[in-house]
């Protein structure tokens, strides 16, 4: 565990460096990732009449539409827009590879008692109470729905208190911006949706730990409270919740851009596009779990849909030479039909598109 702690620390400093560089050149908010918690085989918290995954998705889509309609210059990216299961690490990948400026993860709370009620918003940090830790453990438990979670999460155990001490070390440059957004979310949920303000809190959420932009995790309310559950599942209640998050984002965007309007880019030239190379090794008409027998022993297995097929890759290299080496390793392992595919903003692109992006030419 000590060795893994050191690895986490090294990775954490790298994340800090990246965040610092990003903050020096960005003075506008033009892309937001909205993450609807849970989904598919992972229902999340359960109420007497509801499932967290359904409420989170509905509020996420309503929030995204309000942002799209309200801001012509803001792109909304969803980690999921249907009832599907998306791994925690994939949610962070989607946010990071999209180059988003803000990350908003939407959830619902629950408690053994039916008494607690109200909304609370979390940022990445050290939990100060057992209650905060318990919320993080509950949300991180989505890992258990993944086939190969032990390999994918570097030994992180959602039930281990020690693991959360490690995660809490990564309060990056974005912590102040995250807290600012969280405070605005809490205020808006109280003012616009009449939710009890339970405050801005810190805890170790894997999805916030892995994202490299300001981010918050919003617990809209308690499904264990009958009165609050009724509000959360009602169309009117969901409209108010979505409107509250939209207002918080609007005020955050306005304040951020006003405060940074005179910020001069350190690098005048546009940074090169981020292109990732993966090695495709399998294709099926029906989706296979990542723990499928053919994938045994492989790391960084990812699935994408293309031409009506479910296609599977390994690796996620920025250097094509590294991907070529991985392709050769896959051949040695006995995988015959393997080849390199390129991805930009988490979408497969052609060889011609790679050349166009690398040359800096505009799309026709």
Beta strands, then each sheet from edge to edge (+ up, - down):
strand 1: 31-36
strand 2: 75-78
strand 3: 102-109
strand 4: 119-124
strand 5: 197-203
strand 6: 214-222
strand 7: 275-284
strand 8: 302-306
strand 9: 309-317
strand 10: 339-344
strand 11: 347-349
sheet 1: 2+ 1+ 3+ 6+ 4- 5-
sheet 2: 8+ 9- 7+ 10- 11+
end
